[in-house]
Amino acid sequence: MRLANKTALITGGGSGIGKACARAFHREGANVVLFGRRKHKLEETARELGSRVLMVQGDMIRGDDLDRLVQETRSTFQRIDILVNNAGLFRGAPLHEISDEQYDEMMNINMRAVFQLTRRVLPVMMEQKSGSIVHISSILGIIAVPQVAAYNVSKGALNQLSRSIAVEYGGYGIRSNSICPGLIETDMTADLMKDEALLQEWRKDYPIGRFGKPDDVANACLFFASDESSFVTGTVLPVDGGFTAH
Ligand SMILES: NC(=O)c1ccc[n+]([C@@H]2O[C@H](COP(=O)([O-])OP(=O)(O)OC[C@H]3O[C@@H](n4cnc5c(N)ncnc54)[C@H](OP(=O)(O)O)[C@@H]3O)[C@@H](O)[C@H]2O)c1
């Protein structure tokens, strides 16, 4: 098993990409910690996985919830080998109509909270002299599309945070990589997926001829989480069916 005896903390582990990561990591032998606000989503995933699971209900933007998350993870599993910064918010509006509150909400969840949690996890990994941090960014952190400026900015910043961790903590055996998914079929995109005309147009931009599934992202995440990628750090990997190739 690729993740035997490892402990993985996954934010937003109760749904979509986070849940697919939880399943994949658990299958490969990891202890899995699920974090999110909706208790029933965490419970559903924890029930499905059975053993070697801890669920911690909380909000990414609350520092005391992040403290509790790290404490409970350590007291249950002692270690944190893998951190998947997956929880995120996607919302769109023309740039000139985005209010300060909307901008702050986006940046607080997609960027500030990731910074805050990572800062709490790094000392644990430094003590262990090992760790892998995987950020679920977006193709919109590499290229920009209209109507989602705050999201574009937040995911671009996340890629830069990932590189910063890679260059600063490599000496501790800590790696950091970003995954940039294209359109993935999850709750986040459920409304978009109802617009067949729009989808037909968008599908033309995906050379592989389809949109992504949560497992497509989880498989890449598994590679970064495992020792198979021990010489890979500071990278930004599109998982996008070729979208960013043109
Ligand atoms: N789907 C796509 O096409 C796509 C493409 C590129 C990138 N991504 C990125 O992939 C990540 C996962 O999204 P998804 O597609 O899997 O959608 P999703 O199922 O809606 O997942 C988002 C997760 O984030 C958690 N979350 C959001 N705000 C939170 C907060 N304040 N505190 C704690 N948890 C919070 C949610 O849990 P609770 O609501 O229960 O808190 C949920 O589990 C996001 O970062 C997203 O930007 C998605």
Ligand as a Chemical Component Dictionary entry (heavy atoms), coordinates in Angstrom:
data_LIG
# 
_chem_comp.id                   LIG 
_chem_comp.type                 NON-POLYMER 
_chem_comp.pdbx_formal_charge   0 
_chem_comp.three_letter_code    LIG 
# 
loop_
_chem_comp_atom.comp_id 
_chem_comp_atom.atom_id 
_chem_comp_atom.alt_atom_id 
_chem_comp_atom.type_symbol 
_chem_comp_atom.charge 
_chem_comp_atom.model_Cartn_x 
_chem_comp_atom.model_Cartn_y 
_chem_comp_atom.model_Cartn_z 
_chem_comp_atom.pdbx_ordinal 
LIG N1  N1  N 0  -15.052 21.403 -9.399  1  
LIG C1  C1  C 0  -14.242 22.057 -10.202 2  
LIG O1  O1  O 0  -14.482 22.208 -11.431 3  
LIG C2  C2  C 0  -12.950 22.621 -9.674  4  
LIG C3  C3  C 0  -12.010 23.080 -10.597 5  
LIG C4  C4  C 0  -10.818 23.620 -10.137 6  
LIG C5  C5  C 0  -10.579 23.691 -8.788  7  
LIG N2  N2  N 1  -11.506 23.242 -7.899  8  
LIG C6  C6  C 0  -11.202 23.362 -6.478  9  
LIG O2  O2  O 0  -11.357 22.114 -5.866  10 
LIG C7  C7  C 0  -11.624 22.294 -4.473  11 
LIG C8  C8  C 0  -12.761 21.367 -4.057  12 
LIG O3  O3  O 0  -13.949 21.741 -4.723  13 
LIG P1  P1  P 0  -15.039 20.680 -5.251  14 
LIG O4  O4  O 0  -15.149 20.884 -6.712  15 
LIG O5  O5  O -1 -14.749 19.334 -4.714  16 
LIG O6  O6  O 0  -16.382 21.282 -4.645  17 
LIG P2  P2  P 0  -17.170 20.985 -3.284  18 
LIG O7  O7  O 0  -17.670 19.590 -3.266  19 
LIG O8  O8  O 0  -18.145 22.091 -3.152  20 
LIG O9  O9  O 0  -16.027 21.102 -2.194  21 
LIG C9  C9  C 0  -15.704 22.258 -1.487  22 
LIG C10 C10 C 0  -15.370 21.798 -0.080  23 
LIG O10 O10 O 0  -14.802 22.888 0.645   24 
LIG C11 C11 C 0  -15.363 22.877 1.942   25 
LIG N3  N3  N 0  -15.371 24.254 2.446   26 
LIG C12 C12 C 0  -15.748 25.376 1.790   27 
LIG N4  N4  N 0  -15.667 26.437 2.598   28 
LIG C13 C13 C 0  -15.216 25.977 3.790   29 
LIG C14 C14 C 0  -14.944 26.591 5.026   30 
LIG N5  N5  N 0  -15.104 27.908 5.232   31 
LIG N6  N6  N 0  -14.498 25.820 6.049   32 
LIG C15 C15 C 0  -14.337 24.484 5.880   33 
LIG N7  N7  N 0  -14.576 23.840 4.718   34 
LIG C16 C16 C 0  -15.014 24.589 3.700   35 
LIG C17 C17 C 0  -16.794 22.366 1.753   36 
LIG O11 O11 O 0  -17.288 21.763 2.938   37 
LIG P3  P3  P 0  -18.421 22.477 3.846   38 
LIG O12 O12 O 0  -19.309 23.258 2.936   39 
LIG O13 O13 O 0  -19.113 21.361 4.531   40 
LIG O14 O14 O 0  -17.660 23.340 4.797   41 
LIG C18 C18 C 0  -16.610 21.309 0.661   42 
LIG O15 O15 O 0  -16.371 20.038 1.207   43 
LIG C19 C19 C 0  -11.897 23.784 -4.290  44 
LIG O16 O16 O 0  -10.774 24.421 -3.732  45 
LIG C20 C20 C 0  -12.119 24.277 -5.707  46 
LIG O17 O17 O 0  -11.796 25.639 -5.864  47 
LIG C21 C21 C 0  -12.674 22.708 -8.317  48 
# 
loop_
_chem_comp_bond.comp_id 
_chem_comp_bond.atom_id_1 
_chem_comp_bond.atom_id_2 
_chem_comp_bond.value_order 
_chem_comp_bond.pdbx_ordinal 
LIG N1  C1  SING 1  
LIG C1  O1  DOUB 2  
LIG C1  C2  SING 3  
LIG C2  C3  SING 4  
LIG C2  C21 DOUB 5  
LIG C3  C4  DOUB 6  
LIG C4  C5  SING 7  
LIG C5  N2  DOUB 8  
LIG N2  C6  SING 9  
LIG N2  C21 SING 10 
LIG C6  O2  SING 11 
LIG C6  C20 SING 12 
LIG O2  C7  SING 13 
LIG C7  C8  SING 14 
LIG C7  C19 SING 15 
LIG C8  O3  SING 16 
LIG O3  P1  SING 17 
LIG P1  O4  DOUB 18 
LIG P1  O5  SING 19 
LIG P1  O6  SING 20 
LIG O6  P2  SING 21 
LIG P2  O7  DOUB 22 
LIG P2  O8  SING 23 
LIG P2  O9  SING 24 
LIG O9  C9  SING 25 
LIG C9  C10 SING 26 
LIG C10 O10 SING 27 
LIG C10 C18 SING 28 
LIG O10 C11 SING 29 
LIG C11 N3  SING 30 
LIG C11 C17 SING 31 
LIG N3  C12 SING 32 
LIG N3  C16 SING 33 
LIG C12 N4  DOUB 34 
LIG N4  C13 SING 35 
LIG C13 C14 SING 36 
LIG C13 C16 DOUB 37 
LIG C14 N5  SING 38 
LIG C14 N6  DOUB 39 
LIG N6  C15 SING 40 
LIG C15 N7  DOUB 41 
LIG N7  C16 SING 42 
LIG C17 O11 SING 43 
LIG C17 C18 SING 44 
LIG O11 P3  SING 45 
LIG P3  O12 DOUB 46 
LIG P3  O13 SING 47 
LIG P3  O14 SING 48 
LIG C18 O15 SING 49 
LIG C19 O16 SING 50 
LIG C19 C20 SING 51 
LIG C20 O17 SING 52 
# 
